[in-house]
Amino acid sequence: MSLKISVVIPTINEAQWVLRAVSRAWDAGVDEVIVVDGGSEDETVSLAKGGGATVLVSDPGRAIQQNLGARRAQGEVLLFLHADNWLAPDVGEQIRTCLQNPEVLGGAFRQRIESAGSLYRLLEWGNAARVRWRGLPYGDQAIFLRRETFEQLGSFPQVDLMEDLLLMRAFGRLASPVLLPGPTYVHPRRWQRHGVIRQTMRNWALLGAQAIGIRPDRLARFYPLHDR
């Protein structure tokens, strides 16, 4: 029997991107698309519904929204997708093929940042290398997990930042994530807003602060909501 894949997309004021994320998810061969809205004041909800997604309303917070979507999802596989990302057409087939191996519990995808320039290609290479060498995909690489594995991990930690990092660190104690070719297409808005080097250095600084024990909820003050 073919595994049923549910895509969960958390949103807040993502009218510019959400319809593309939803429609490309359907094109990728998934079985369910759930948009969990955290209080948008634009057309996000109506656009998501128009694209055929199931829309849930939630308190804001990516972890809270993704956990709600996961609870309501029907699929045996959960794929968590950022609203400004979109999936390649054969992502569903890639997931179902790799999960024929019962030892594979989850993973993520190579990225394609939708902007020209060698710095973006370097970012793509570095993010793929982080998954291969450290087993740590981030949320903008479209993390997917078997449902039972996600439930075993206790869902996303309900923190304001780095919920993806904390979940995948816990996952790493069970198995190594696979890195599929994808790609997951990523809009470069964060890097364009702040500059590639500055944004990367800020990310590294936050990771370093978390590594020495500063709680993600405190670090979230240094990472505005519209940048996540």
Contacts in CASP RR format, 6 or more apart in sequence:
PFRMAT RR
TARGET T0000
AUTHOR 0000-0000-0000
METHOD contacts of the structure
MODEL  1
MSLKISVVIPTINEAQWVLRAVSRAWDAGVDEVIVVDGGSEDETVSLAKG
GGATVLVSDPGRAIQQNLGARRAQGEVLLFLHADNWLAPDVGEQIRTCLQ
NPEVLGGAFRQRIESAGSLYRLLEWGNAARVRWRGLPYGDQAIFLRRETF
EQLGSFPQVDLMEDLLLMRAFGRLASPVLLPGPTYVHPRRWQRHGVIRQT
MRNWALLGAQAIGIRPDRLARFYPLHDR
2 96 0 8 1.000
3 75 0 8 1.000
3 76 0 8 1.000
3 77 0 8 1.000
3 95 0 8 1.000
3 96 0 8 1.000
3 99 0 8 1.000
4 31 0 8 1.000
4 32 0 8 1.000
4 74 0 8 1.000
4 75 0 8 1.000
4 76 0 8 1.000
4 77 0 8 1.000
5 29 0 8 1.000
5 30 0 8 1.000
5 31 0 8 1.000
5 32 0 8 1.000
5 75 0 8 1.000
5 76 0 8 1.000
5 77 0 8 1.000
5 79 0 8 1.000
5 92 0 8 1.000
5 95 0 8 1.000
5 96 0 8 1.000
5 144 0 8 1.000
6 30 0 8 1.000
6 31 0 8 1.000
6 32 0 8 1.000
6 33 0 8 1.000
6 34 0 8 1.000
6 70 0 8 1.000
6 73 0 8 1.000
6 74 0 8 1.000
6 75 0 8 1.000
6 77 0 8 1.000
6 78 0 8 1.000
6 79 0 8 1.000
7 25 0 8 1.000
7 30 0 8 1.000
7 32 0 8 1.000
7 33 0 8 1.000
7 34 0 8 1.000
7 79 0 8 1.000
7 80 0 8 1.000
7 81 0 8 1.000
7 87 0 8 1.000
8 34 0 8 1.000
8 36 0 8 1.000
8 66 0 8 1.000
8 69 0 8 1.000
8 70 0 8 1.000
8 73 0 8 1.000
8 78 0 8 1.000
8 79 0 8 1.000
8 80 0 8 1.000
8 81 0 8 1.000
9 18 0 8 1.000
9 21 0 8 1.000
9 22 0 8 1.000
9 25 0 8 1.000
9 33 0 8 1.000
9 34 0 8 1.000
9 35 0 8 1.000
9 36 0 8 1.000
9 48 0 8 1.000
9 53 0 8 1.000
9 81 0 8 1.000
9 82 0 8 1.000
9 83 0 8 1.000
10 35 0 8 1.000
10 36 0 8 1.000
10 37 0 8 1.000
10 38 0 8 1.000
10 58 0 8 1.000
10 61 0 8 1.000
10 62 0 8 1.000
10 65 0 8 1.000
10 66 0 8 1.000
10 80 0 8 1.000
10 82 0 8 1.000
10 83 0 8 1.000
11 18 0 8 1.000
11 35 0 8 1.000
11 36 0 8 1.000
11 37 0 8 1.000
11 38 0 8 1.000
11 40 0 8 1.000
11 44 0 8 1.000
11 48 0 8 1.000
11 65 0 8 1.000
11 83 0 8 1.000
12 37 0 8 1.000
12 38 0 8 1.000
12 39 0 8 1.000
12 40 0 8 1.000
12 44 0 8 1.000
12 60 0 8 1.000
12 61 0 8 1.000
12 225 0 8 1.000
13 39 0 8 1.000
13 40 0 8 1.000
13 41 0 8 1.000
13 42 0 8 1.000
13 44 0 8 1.000
14 21 0 8 1.000
14 40 0 8 1.000
14 42 0 8 1.000
14 44 0 8 1.000
14 83 0 8 1.000
14 84 0 8 1.000
15 40 0 8 1.000
15 42 0 8 1.000
15 43 0 8 1.000
15 44 0 8 1.000
15 47 0 8 1.000
17 83 0 8 1.000
17 84 0 8 1.000
17 187 0 8 1.000
18 35 0 8 1.000
18 44 0 8 1.000
18 47 0 8 1.000
18 48 0 8 1.000
18 83 0 8 1.000
19 47 0 8 1.000
19 48 0 8 1.000
19 50 0 8 1.000
19 51 0 8 1.000
20 86 0 8 1.000
21 81 0 8 1.000
21 82 0 8 1.000
21 83 0 8 1.000
21 84 0 8 1.000
21 85 0 8 1.000
21 86 0 8 1.000
22 33 0 8 1.000
22 35 0 8 1.000
22 47 0 8 1.000
22 48 0 8 1.000
22 51 0 8 1.000
22 52 0 8 1.000
22 53 0 8 1.000
23 51 0 8 1.000
24 86 0 8 1.000
24 87 0 8 1.000
24 89 0 8 1.000
24 185 0 8 1.000
25 33 0 8 1.000
25 81 0 8 1.000
25 86 0 8 1.000
25 87 0 8 1.000
26 33 0 8 1.000
26 51 0 8 1.000
26 52 0 8 1.000
27 87 0 8 1.000
27 89 0 8 1.000
28 87 0 8 1.000
28 88 0 8 1.000
28 89 0 8 1.000
28 90 0 8 1.000
28 91 0 8 1.000
28 92 0 8 1.000
29 89 0 8 1.000
29 91 0 8 1.000
29 92 0 8 1.000
29 93 0 8 1.000
30 79 0 8 1.000
30 87 0 8 1.000
30 91 0 8 1.000
30 92 0 8 1.000
31 74 0 8 1.000
31 75 0 8 1.000
32 54 0 8 1.000
32 73 0 8 1.000
32 74 0 8 1.000
32 75 0 8 1.000
33 52 0 8 1.000
33 53 0 8 1.000
33 54 0 8 1.000
34 53 0 8 1.000
34 54 0 8 1.000
34 55 0 8 1.000
34 56 0 8 1.000
34 69 0 8 1.000
34 72 0 8 1.000
34 73 0 8 1.000
35 44 0 8 1.000
35 45 0 8 1.000
35 48 0 8 1.000
35 53 0 8 1.000
35 54 0 8 1.000
35 55 0 8 1.000
35 56 0 8 1.000
36 55 0 8 1.000
36 56 0 8 1.000
36 57 0 8 1.000
36 58 0 8 1.000
36 65 0 8 1.000
36 66 0 8 1.000
36 68 0 8 1.000
36 69 0 8 1.000
37 44 0 8 1.000
37 45 0 8 1.000
37 48 0 8 1.000
37 55 0 8 1.000
37 56 0 8 1.000
37 57 0 8 1.000
37 58 0 8 1.000
37 65 0 8 1.000
38 57 0 8 1.000
38 58 0 8 1.000
38 59 0 8 1.000
38 60 0 8 1.000
38 61 0 8 1.000
38 65 0 8 1.000
39 57 0 8 1.000
39 58 0 8 1.000
39 60 0 8 1.000
44 83 0 8 1.000
45 55 0 8 1.000
45 57 0 8 1.000
48 55 0 8 1.000
49 55 0 8 1.000
54 72 0 8 1.000
56 68 0 8 1.000
56 69 0 8 1.000
56 72 0 8 1.000
58 64 0 8 1.000
58 65 0 8 1.000
58 68 0 8 1.000
59 65 0 8 1.000
60 225 0 8 1.000
61 160 0 8 1.000
62 156 0 8 1.000
62 163 0 8 1.000
62 228 0 8 1.000
63 156 0 8 1.000
63 157 0 8 1.000
63 158 0 8 1.000
63 159 0 8 1.000
63 160 0 8 1.000
63 163 0 8 1.000
64 158 0 8 1.000
66 80 0 8 1.000
66 156 0 8 1.000
66 163 0 8 1.000
67 155 0 8 1.000
67 156 0 8 1.000
67 158 0 8 1.000
70 78 0 8 1.000
70 147 0 8 1.000
70 150 0 8 1.000
70 155 0 8 1.000
73 147 0 8 1.000
75 147 0 8 1.000
76 146 0 8 1.000
76 147 0 8 1.000
77 95 0 8 1.000
77 99 0 8 1.000
77 144 0 8 1.000
77 145 0 8 1.000
77 146 0 8 1.000
77 147 0 8 1.000
78 144 0 8 1.000
78 145 0 8 1.000
78 146 0 8 1.000
78 147 0 8 1.000
78 150 0 8 1.000
79 91 0 8 1.000
79 95 0 8 1.000
79 142 0 8 1.000
79 143 0 8 1.000
79 144 0 8 1.000
80 139 0 8 1.000
80 142 0 8 1.000
80 143 0 8 1.000
80 144 0 8 1.000
80 164 0 8 1.000
81 87 0 8 1.000
81 142 0 8 1.000
81 184 0 8 1.000
82 139 0 8 1.000
82 140 0 8 1.000
82 142 0 8 1.000
82 186 0 8 1.000
84 186 0 8 1.000
84 187 0 8 1.000
84 189 0 8 1.000
85 140 0 8 1.000
85 142 0 8 1.000
85 184 0 8 1.000
85 185 0 8 1.000
85 186 0 8 1.000
85 187 0 8 1.000
86 184 0 8 1.000
86 185 0 8 1.000
87 109 0 8 1.000
87 142 0 8 1.000
87 182 0 8 1.000
87 184 0 8 1.000
87 185 0 8 1.000
88 109 0 8 1.000
88 182 0 8 1.000
88 183 0 8 1.000
88 184 0 8 1.000
88 185 0 8 1.000
90 182 0 8 1.000
91 109 0 8 1.000
91 142 0 8 1.000
91 180 0 8 1.000
91 182 0 8 1.000
91 184 0 8 1.000
94 109 0 8 1.000
94 180 0 8 1.000
94 181 0 8 1.000
94 182 0 8 1.000
95 144 0 8 1.000
95 180 0 8 1.000
98 104 0 8 1.000
98 178 0 8 1.000
98 180 0 8 1.000
99 106 0 8 1.000
99 146 0 8 1.000
103 175 0 8 1.000
104 175 0 8 1.000
104 178 0 8 1.000
105 145 0 8 1.000
105 146 0 8 1.000
105 149 0 8 1.000
105 171 0 8 1.000
105 174 0 8 1.000
105 175 0 8 1.000
105 177 0 8 1.000
106 143 0 8 1.000
106 144 0 8 1.000
106 145 0 8 1.000
106 146 0 8 1.000
106 149 0 8 1.000
106 171 0 8 1.000
106 175 0 8 1.000
106 177 0 8 1.000
106 178 0 8 1.000
107 131 0 8 1.000
107 137 0 8 1.000
107 143 0 8 1.000
107 144 0 8 1.000
107 145 0 8 1.000
107 177 0 8 1.000
107 178 0 8 1.000
107 179 0 8 1.000
107 180 0 8 1.000
108 131 0 8 1.000
108 137 0 8 1.000
108 138 0 8 1.000
108 139 0 8 1.000
108 141 0 8 1.000
108 142 0 8 1.000
108 143 0 8 1.000
108 144 0 8 1.000
108 177 0 8 1.000
108 178 0 8 1.000
108 179 0 8 1.000
108 180 0 8 1.000
108 184 0 8 1.000
109 141 0 8 1.000
109 142 0 8 1.000
109 179 0 8 1.000
109 180 0 8 1.000
109 181 0 8 1.000
109 182 0 8 1.000
109 183 0 8 1.000
109 184 0 8 1.000
110 124 0 8 1.000
110 128 0 8 1.000
110 141 0 8 1.000
110 179 0 8 1.000
110 180 0 8 1.000
110 181 0 8 1.000
110 182 0 8 1.000
110 183 0 8 1.000
110 184 0 8 1.000
111 123 0 8 1.000
111 124 0 8 1.000
111 127 0 8 1.000
111 128 0 8 1.000
111 140 0 8 1.000
111 141 0 8 1.000
111 183 0 8 1.000
111 184 0 8 1.000
111 185 0 8 1.000
111 186 0 8 1.000
112 124 0 8 1.000
112 183 0 8 1.000
112 184 0 8 1.000
112 185 0 8 1.000
112 186 0 8 1.000
113 120 0 8 1.000
113 123 0 8 1.000
113 124 0 8 1.000
113 186 0 8 1.000
113 188 0 8 1.000
113 191 0 8 1.000
114 185 0 8 1.000
114 186 0 8 1.000
114 187 0 8 1.000
114 188 0 8 1.000
115 188 0 8 1.000
115 191 0 8 1.000
115 192 0 8 1.000
119 196 0 8 1.000
119 197 0 8 1.000
120 188 0 8 1.000
120 191 0 8 1.000
120 196 0 8 1.000
123 191 0 8 1.000
123 196 0 8 1.000
123 200 0 8 1.000
127 137 0 8 1.000
127 138 0 8 1.000
127 141 0 8 1.000
128 179 0 8 1.000
130 136 0 8 1.000
130 137 0 8 1.000
130 138 0 8 1.000
131 137 0 8 1.000
131 141 0 8 1.000
131 177 0 8 1.000
131 179 0 8 1.000
132 179 0 8 1.000
135 168 0 8 1.000
135 172 0 8 1.000
135 176 0 8 1.000
135 177 0 8 1.000
136 165 0 8 1.000
136 168 0 8 1.000
136 169 0 8 1.000
137 143 0 8 1.000
137 164 0 8 1.000
137 168 0 8 1.000
137 177 0 8 1.000
137 179 0 8 1.000
138 164 0 8 1.000
138 165 0 8 1.000
138 168 0 8 1.000
139 164 0 8 1.000
140 184 0 8 1.000
140 186 0 8 1.000
141 184 0 8 1.000
142 184 0 8 1.000
143 164 0 8 1.000
143 167 0 8 1.000
143 168 0 8 1.000
143 177 0 8 1.000
145 153 0 8 1.000
145 171 0 8 1.000
149 171 0 8 1.000
149 174 0 8 1.000
149 175 0 8 1.000
152 174 0 8 1.000
153 167 0 8 1.000
153 170 0 8 1.000
153 171 0 8 1.000
153 174 0 8 1.000
155 167 0 8 1.000
156 163 0 8 1.000
156 164 0 8 1.000
156 166 0 8 1.000
156 167 0 8 1.000
157 163 0 8 1.000
157 166 0 8 1.000
157 167 0 8 1.000
159 166 0 8 1.000
159 215 0 8 1.000
159 216 0 8 1.000
159 217 0 8 1.000
159 220 0 8 1.000
160 216 0 8 1.000
160 217 0 8 1.000
160 220 0 8 1.000
161 206 0 8 1.000
161 216 0 8 1.000
161 217 0 8 1.000
161 219 0 8 1.000
161 220 0 8 1.000
161 223 0 8 1.000
161 228 0 8 1.000
162 206 0 8 1.000
162 210 0 8 1.000
162 216 0 8 1.000
162 219 0 8 1.000
163 216 0 8 1.000
165 207 0 8 1.000
165 210 0 8 1.000
166 216 0 8 1.000
168 177 0 8 1.000
171 177 0 8 1.000
190 199 0 8 1.000
190 227 0 8 1.000
191 199 0 8 1.000
193 199 0 8 1.000
193 227 0 8 1.000
194 202 0 8 1.000
194 227 0 8 1.000
202 222 0 8 1.000
202 223 0 8 1.000
206 219 0 8 1.000
206 222 0 8 1.000
206 223 0 8 1.000
209 219 0 8 1.000
210 216 0 8 1.000
210 219 0 8 1.000
END
